[in-house]
Amino acid sequence: MLQYLAYTVIGAGITAYTYYVTRSVNTKPAMYLFFLIGFSLTVYGAYRFMRSIIFNASADAQNDKAEDDTVIRCSNCGVKHYTTSNYCHKCGTKL
């Protein structure tokens, strides 16, 4: 999640710098390319950051509920197993 925030910050920095340079100096076409790269990084980072916040919260809640139905613990060692397991994978106790 932090890598998307880094994309946003780096992209905004590139965008701001190239915008400043193109306004103060006689511009070259290559600077527009850097501006587009920076803007693209900013948009991509912001989109992925927001998407990770929204979907991770709902996915965590669903995973917790699904895990309760499909996972059992070994009575001897406490290791998690699927309900289809007959024996503990760690200690061999019958589940």
C-alpha positions in Angstrom: 0.0 0.0 0.0 2.9 2.4 0.7 4.4 1.8 -2.7 1.2 3.4 -4.3 1.6 6.4 -2.0 5.2 6.7 -3.1 4.1 6.6 -6.8 1.7 9.5 -6.0 4.3 11.6 -4.3 7.1 11.0 -6.8 4.7 11.5 -9.7 3.5 14.8 -8.2 7.0 15.9 -7.7 8.0 15.2 -11.3 4.8 16.9 -12.5 5.4 20.0 -10.4 9.1 20.2 -11.4 8.4 19.9 -15.1 5.5 22.3 -15.0 7.8 24.9 -13.3 10.6 24.3 -15.8 8.3 24.5 -18.9 6.9 27.8 -17.6 10.3 29.4 -16.8 12.5 28.2 -19.6 12.1 27.8 -23.3 10.5 24.4 -23.4 11.5 21.4 -25.3 9.1 18.6 -26.4 10.9 16.1 -24.1 9.7 18.1 -21.0 6.1 17.4 -22.0 7.0 13.7 -22.0 8.3 14.0 -18.4 5.2 15.9 -17.5 3.0 13.1 -18.8 5.0 10.5 -17.0 4.8 12.4 -13.7 1.0 13.0 -14.2 0.5 9.3 -15.0 2.4 8.2 -11.9 0.3 10.5 -9.8 -3.0 9.2 -11.1 -1.9 5.6 -11.0 -0.6 5.9 -7.5 -3.7 7.7 -6.2 -6.0 5.2 -7.9 -4.2 2.1 -6.5 -3.9 3.6 -3.1 -7.6 4.4 -2.8 -8.5 1.0 -4.3 -6.3 -0.8 -1.7 -7.9 1.1 1.2 -11.4 0.4 0.0 -11.1 -3.2 -1.1 -8.7 -4.4 1.7 -11.2 -3.4 4.4 -14.0 -5.4 2.8 -11.8 -8.3 1.9 -10.4 -8.6 5.5 -14.0 -8.8 6.8 -14.9 -11.5 4.3 -11.7 -13.5 4.9 -12.4 -13.5 8.7 -15.9 -14.8 8.2 -14.8 -17.4 5.6 -11.9 -18.6 7.7 -14.3 -19.4 10.6 -16.3 -21.8 8.4 -13.4 -23.6 6.6 -10.6 -23.8 9.2 -10.3 -25.9 12.3 -7.5 -26.0 14.8 -5.6 -29.1 16.0 -6.5 -29.8 19.7 -2.9 -30.9 20.4 -0.7 -28.2 18.8 -3.2 -25.5 17.7 -2.2 -25.5 14.0 -4.9 -24.3 11.5 -6.2 -26.9 9.0 -9.0 -27.0 6.5 -12.1 -28.9 7.6 -11.4 -31.6 5.0 -8.2 -32.6 6.8 -8.3 -35.8 8.7 -4.9 -35.5 10.5 -2.8 -32.7 11.8 0.0 -31.9 9.3 2.4 -30.9 12.2 1.9 -33.5 14.9 -0.2 -36.2 13.3 -3.1 -36.1 15.8 -6.5 -37.2 14.3 -8.7 -34.2 13.8 
